[in-house]
Amino acid sequence: MLSEQEPANSGPACIYVDGGSQGNPGPSAMAYIIKSHDKKTVLAKKAKYIGETTNNVAEYTAILEAIKRAHKLGIGDVFIRSDSELIVKQLKGLNKIKSPKLLKLFLACQDEIDEFAVFRIEHVPRAENTEADKMVRDVLKTRKKKATSASKCSFKPDGIIYVAGGSKGSPGHAAAAYVIVTPKDKVVAIYARYLGKRLPNIPEYAAVYLSAKKARSLGLSRILIRCDNTLVVKQLSGEFKVKSEKLKKPYAECVQALSGFEKHAIEIIARAANKTTYRMVSETIRDYEKQEAESKTSSKKGNPAATTVVQDSELDS
């Protein structure tokens, strides 16, 4: 709120910001609306999808983009309203920042804030931030609709394959998983495998490779693969070149595995539509870490436990 001392015909630009994600992390969007001090004129507004991240990162991104736009508009006095109490307190210096990602965004915001003649920020209830909140929800709703409905498949598949992979680190403990269903959603195969320590993206390639081998053994000839890893999908569909030396071998092995099908296609889906395979990946890694910890405990007691032996191949370990 403006103070009573401020003249009625002048005052700070009002900026409403919001960021949100469908998951933590998950598909995320940000939005801002810059209004005149009397809130009657919209000076600028924007909403966009920003990839998969957390609510807090999305909120910081909204603030950072809003104040950058305010600078371009020549505004020197701003008053930001956000419904994220955590971010507001951090920018006021009331809360410490532990996350490296948030600290980086905080510092970027501070650099921009220092350029304003006057800067204020306050926490408001979501009920007072409905316009920016709706902009974020609309972006995420549109993104989800496109991700679940858009398909590059120009043929009728006899098998649909959901694949996922993940690693806890770079490299780190990794796993791949797949679920193969009929066009009528009947599950015909479900599988997950621990891969050892792998770099990011390799587990997704492993999932494609392993699922293709399984689909061939099931007698499938026309398959549609669904994956939420944009890089892997665009590389296997030919839209992106494979520049990383680490990925050239996994890519070539997947291309070879897919070449045996009469028809095949691969498409991007939202992670929210791929929850089952991601849960399988997470559980497989967690189970391995638990077994590893139990093995170390048993060894210290002089009773070595059996451990999983993982071969040193990229996709078929």
C-alpha positions as CSV (number, residue, x, y, z in Angstrom):
1,M,0.0,0.0,0.0
2,L,1.2,3.6,-0.7
3,S,1.8,5.7,2.3
4,E,-0.5,8.6,3.1
5,Q,2.4,11.1,2.5
6,E,2.6,10.1,-1.2
7,P,0.7,12.4,-3.5
8,A,-2.3,11.0,-5.2
9,N,-1.0,11.7,-8.7
10,S,2.4,10.1,-8.2
11,G,3.8,6.9,-6.8
12,P,5.5,3.6,-7.6
13,A,4.6,1.3,-10.4
14,C,2.7,-1.7,-9.0
15,I,4.2,-5.1,-10.1
16,Y,2.3,-8.3,-9.4
17,V,4.4,-11.4,-9.9
18,D,3.7,-15.1,-9.7
19,G,5.5,-18.4,-10.4
20,G,4.3,-22.0,-10.1
21,S,5.2,-25.6,-11.0
22,Q,3.3,-28.8,-11.4
23,G,5.5,-30.8,-9.2
24,N,8.7,-30.0,-7.2
25,P,10.4,-29.9,-9.6
26,G,7.9,-30.0,-12.5
27,P,6.7,-28.1,-15.5
28,S,6.8,-24.4,-14.5
29,A,5.7,-21.0,-15.6
30,M,6.1,-17.4,-14.5
31,A,4.0,-14.2,-15.0
32,Y,4.1,-10.6,-14.1
33,I,1.9,-7.5,-14.6
34,I,3.3,-4.0,-14.4
35,K,0.6,-1.4,-13.6
36,S,0.6,2.4,-13.0
37,H,0.6,3.5,-9.4
38,D,-3.2,3.9,-9.5
39,K,-3.5,0.4,-10.9
40,K,-5.7,1.6,-13.8
41,T,-3.2,1.2,-16.6
42,V,-1.3,-1.9,-17.6
43,L,2.2,-0.9,-18.6
44,A,3.4,-4.4,-19.4
45,K,2.5,-8.0,-18.8
46,K,4.0,-11.4,-19.6
47,A,3.6,-15.1,-18.9
48,K,5.7,-17.9,-20.2
49,Y,6.7,-21.6,-19.7
50,I,10.2,-21.9,-18.2
51,G,10.8,-25.6,-18.2
52,E,10.9,-28.0,-15.3
53,T,11.9,-26.4,-12.0
54,T,10.5,-25.6,-8.5
55,N,7.9,-23.1,-7.3
56,N,10.6,-20.9,-5.7
57,V,12.8,-20.8,-8.8
58,A,9.7,-19.9,-10.8
59,E,8.8,-17.1,-8.4
60,Y,12.3,-15.6,-8.4
61,T,12.3,-15.8,-12.3
62,A,9.1,-13.8,-12.4
63,I,10.5,-11.1,-10.1
64,L,13.8,-10.9,-12.0
65,E,12.1,-10.6,-15.4
66,A,9.6,-8.1,-14.1
67,I,12.2,-5.7,-12.7
68,K,14.3,-6.0,-15.8
69,R,11.2,-5.0,-17.9
70,A,10.6,-2.1,-15.5
71,H,14.1,-0.9,-16.1
72,K,13.5,-1.0,-19.9
73,L,10.3,1.0,-19.4
74,G,12.3,3.7,-17.5
75,I,10.6,3.1,-14.2
76,G,12.6,4.1,-11.2
77,D,10.2,3.5,-8.4
78,V,8.6,0.1,-8.0
79,F,6.4,-1.8,-5.5
80,I,6.3,-5.5,-6.0
81,R,3.5,-7.8,-4.7
82,S,4.2,-11.5,-4.4
83,D,2.3,-14.3,-2.7
84,S,5.5,-16.2,-1.9
85,E,6.3,-15.3,1.7
86,L,9.6,-17.1,1.5
87,I,10.9,-15.1,-1.5
88,V,9.7,-11.8,-0.1
89,K,11.4,-12.4,3.2
90,Q,14.6,-13.4,1.4
91,L,14.7,-10.3,-0.7
92,K,14.1,-8.2,2.4
93,G,17.0,-9.9,4.1
94,L,14.9,-11.6,6.8
95,N,15.5,-15.2,5.7
96,K,18.8,-16.9,4.9
97,I,19.1,-18.6,1.5
98,K,20.4,-22.2,1.6
99,S,19.7,-23.3,-1.9
100,P,22.6,-22.5,-4.4
101,K,20.0,-22.1,-7.2
102,L,18.0,-19.6,-5.2
103,L,21.1,-17.7,-4.1
104,K,22.1,-17.2,-7.7
105,L,18.7,-15.8,-8.6
106,F,18.7,-13.7,-5.4
107,L,22.0,-12.1,-6.3
108,A,20.8,-11.5,-9.9
109,C,17.7,-9.7,-8.5
110,Q,19.8,-7.7,-6.1
111,D,21.9,-6.4,-9.0
112,E,18.8,-5.2,-10.7
113,I,17.2,-3.8,-7.5
114,D,20.3,-1.6,-6.8
115,E,19.5,0.3,-10.0
116,F,16.1,1.5,-8.8
117,A,15.7,4.9,-7.0
118,V,13.1,3.3,-4.8
119,F,12.3,-0.4,-4.4
120,R,9.7,-2.1,-2.2
121,I,8.3,-5.6,-2.0
122,E,5.5,-7.1,0.1
123,H,3.8,-10.4,0.6
124,V,0.1,-10.5,-0.4
125,P,-2.4,-13.3,-0.1
126,R,-3.0,-15.3,-3.3
127,A,-6.5,-13.9,-3.3
128,E,-5.0,-10.5,-4.0
129,N,-2.8,-11.8,-6.8
130,T,-5.4,-13.6,-8.9
131,E,-4.6,-12.1,-12.2
132,A,-0.9,-13.2,-12.3
133,D,-1.8,-16.5,-10.7
134,K,-4.3,-17.2,-13.5
135,M,-1.8,-16.3,-16.1
136,V,0.6,-18.9,-14.7
137,R,-2.1,-21.6,-14.5
138,D,-3.3,-20.9,-18.1
139,V,0.3,-21.3,-19.4
140,L,0.7,-24.6,-17.5
141,K,-2.7,-25.8,-18.6
142,T,-1.9,-25.1,-22.3
143,R,1.5,-26.7,-22.0
144,K,0.0,-29.8,-20.5
145,K,-2.7,-30.0,-23.1
146,K,-0.1,-29.7,-25.9
147,A,2.2,-32.2,-24.3
148,T,-0.5,-34.9,-23.9
149,S,-2.3,-34.4,-27.2
150,A,0.4,-33.5,-29.7
151,S,1.8,-36.5,-31.5
152,K,4.2,-37.0,-34.4
153,C,3.0,-40.5,-34.9
154,S,1.6,-40.8,-38.4
155,F,0.7,-44.5,-38.1
156,K,-1.3,-46.7,-35.9
157,P,1.1,-48.3,-33.4
158,D,0.7,-51.9,-32.0
159,G,2.7,-50.9,-28.9
160,I,3.1,-47.7,-26.9
161,I,6.2,-47.4,-24.8
162,Y,6.7,-45.0,-21.8
163,V,10.4,-44.6,-20.9
164,A,12.3,-42.8,-18.2
165,G,15.8,-42.6,-16.8
166,G,17.5,-40.7,-14.1
167,S,20.8,-40.3,-12.2
168,K,21.5,-38.9,-8.8
169,G,24.6,-36.9,-9.7
170,S,26.7,-36.3,-12.8
171,P,27.7,-39.1,-12.8
172,G,25.6,-40.7,-10.1
173,H,23.6,-43.8,-9.3
174,A,21.3,-44.3,-12.3
175,A,18.4,-46.4,-13.4
176,A,16.2,-46.8,-16.5
177,A,12.6,-48.0,-16.7
178,Y,9.9,-48.6,-19.2
179,V,6.3,-49.6,-19.5
180,I,4.9,-51.1,-22.7
181,V,1.1,-51.0,-23.3
182,T,-1.2,-51.8,-26.1
183,P,-3.2,-49.1,-27.9
184,K,-6.0,-49.9,-25.5
185,D,-3.7,-49.3,-22.4
186,K,-3.3,-52.9,-21.5
187,V,0.2,-53.4,-19.8
188,V,2.2,-56.0,-21.6
189,A,5.7,-55.3,-20.1
190,I,7.0,-53.3,-17.2
191,Y,10.7,-53.2,-16.2
192,A,13.3,-51.2,-14.3
193,R,17.1,-51.7,-14.1
194,Y,19.9,-50.2,-12.0
195,L,22.7,-49.0,-14.4
196,G,25.5,-48.1,-12.1
197,K,26.9,-44.6,-12.1
198,R,26.0,-42.7,-15.3
199,L,25.9,-39.2,-16.7
200,P,22.6,-37.4,-17.3
201,N,20.7,-38.4,-20.5
202,I,22.4,-41.8,-20.8
203,P,19.7,-43.4,-18.5
204,E,17.0,-42.2,-20.9
205,Y,18.9,-43.6,-23.9
206,A,19.2,-46.9,-21.9
207,A,15.5,-46.9,-21.3
208,V,14.8,-46.5,-25.1
209,Y,17.3,-49.2,-25.9
210,L,16.1,-51.8,-23.4
211,S,12.4,-51.1,-24.2
212,A,13.1,-51.5,-28.0
213,K,14.7,-54.9,-27.4
214,K,11.8,-56.0,-25.3
215,A,9.3,-54.8,-27.8
216,R,11.0,-56.8,-30.5
217,S,10.9,-59.9,-28.3
218,L,7.1,-59.4,-27.9
219,G,6.7,-59.3,-31.7
220,L,5.8,-55.7,-31.9
221,S,6.5,-54.0,-35.3
222,R,5.0,-50.5,-35.1
223,I,5.9,-48.7,-31.8
224,L,5.4,-45.3,-30.4
225,I,7.9,-44.2,-27.7
226,R,6.9,-41.5,-25.2
227,C,9.6,-39.7,-23.2
228,D,9.8,-36.4,-21.4
229,N,13.5,-35.8,-22.0
230,T,13.5,-33.2,-24.7
231,L,17.1,-33.6,-25.7
232,V,16.9,-37.4,-26.2
233,V,13.6,-37.1,-28.1
234,K,14.9,-34.4,-30.5
235,Q,18.1,-36.2,-31.1
236,L,16.5,-39.5,-31.9
237,S,13.9,-37.8,-34.1
238,G,16.7,-36.1,-36.0
239,E,15.8,-32.5,-34.9
240,F,19.0,-32.1,-32.9
241,K,22.5,-33.2,-33.8
242,V,24.4,-35.3,-31.2
243,K,27.4,-33.1,-30.3
244,S,28.4,-34.7,-27.0
245,E,31.0,-37.5,-27.4
246,K,29.5,-39.1,-24.3
247,L,26.1,-39.5,-26.1
248,K,27.2,-40.6,-29.6
249,K,27.6,-44.3,-28.7
250,P,24.2,-44.5,-26.8
251,Y,22.6,-42.7,-29.6
252,A,24.0,-45.0,-32.3
253,E,23.0,-48.1,-30.3
254,C,19.4,-46.8,-30.0
255,V,19.2,-46.0,-33.7
256,Q,20.3,-49.5,-34.5
257,A,17.8,-51.0,-32.1
258,L,15.0,-49.0,-33.6
259,S,15.9,-49.7,-37.2
260,G,14.5,-53.2,-36.9
261,F,10.9,-52.0,-36.6
262,E,8.6,-51.6,-39.5
263,K,7.5,-48.3,-38.1
264,H,8.7,-46.3,-35.0
265,A,8.2,-42.8,-33.7
266,I,9.2,-41.0,-30.5
267,E,7.4,-38.0,-29.0
268,I,7.7,-35.7,-26.0
269,I,5.3,-35.9,-23.1
270,A,5.0,-34.0,-19.9
271,R,6.7,-35.6,-16.9
272,A,3.3,-35.6,-15.2
273,A,2.1,-38.0,-17.8
274,N,5.1,-40.3,-17.1
275,K,4.8,-40.7,-13.3
276,T,4.8,-44.5,-13.3
277,T,8.2,-44.9,-15.0
278,Y,9.8,-42.1,-13.0
279,R,8.6,-43.7,-9.8
280,M,10.2,-47.0,-10.9
281,V,13.5,-45.2,-11.6
282,S,13.5,-43.5,-8.2
283,E,12.6,-46.7,-6.4
284,T,15.3,-48.7,-8.2
285,I,18.0,-46.2,-7.3
286,R,16.7,-46.1,-3.7
287,D,16.7,-49.9,-3.4
288,Y,20.2,-50.1,-4.7
289,E,21.4,-47.5,-2.2
290,K,19.7,-49.3,0.6
291,Q,21.3,-52.6,-0.4
292,E,24.7,-50.9,-0.7
293,A,24.4,-49.4,2.8
294,E,23.3,-52.8,4.2
295,S,26.3,-54.4,2.5
296,K,28.7,-52.0,4.0
297,T,27.2,-52.6,7.5
298,S,27.4,-56.3,7.1
299,S,31.0,-56.2,5.9
300,K,32.0,-54.2,9.0
301,K,30.5,-57.0,11.1
302,G,32.5,-59.6,9.2
303,N,29.5,-61.0,7.3
304,P,29.8,-59.7,3.8
305,A,26.4,-59.5,2.0
306,A,25.8,-60.2,-1.7
307,T,26.0,-57.1,-3.8
308,T,24.7,-56.3,-7.3
309,V,27.4,-56.6,-10.0
310,V,27.0,-53.9,-12.7
311,Q,28.8,-54.3,-16.0
312,D,30.5,-51.3,-17.5
313,S,28.4,-50.8,-20.6
314,E,26.3,-47.7,-21.2
315,L,23.0,-49.2,-22.2
316,D,22.8,-52.9,-21.5
317,S,24.4,-53.1,-18.1
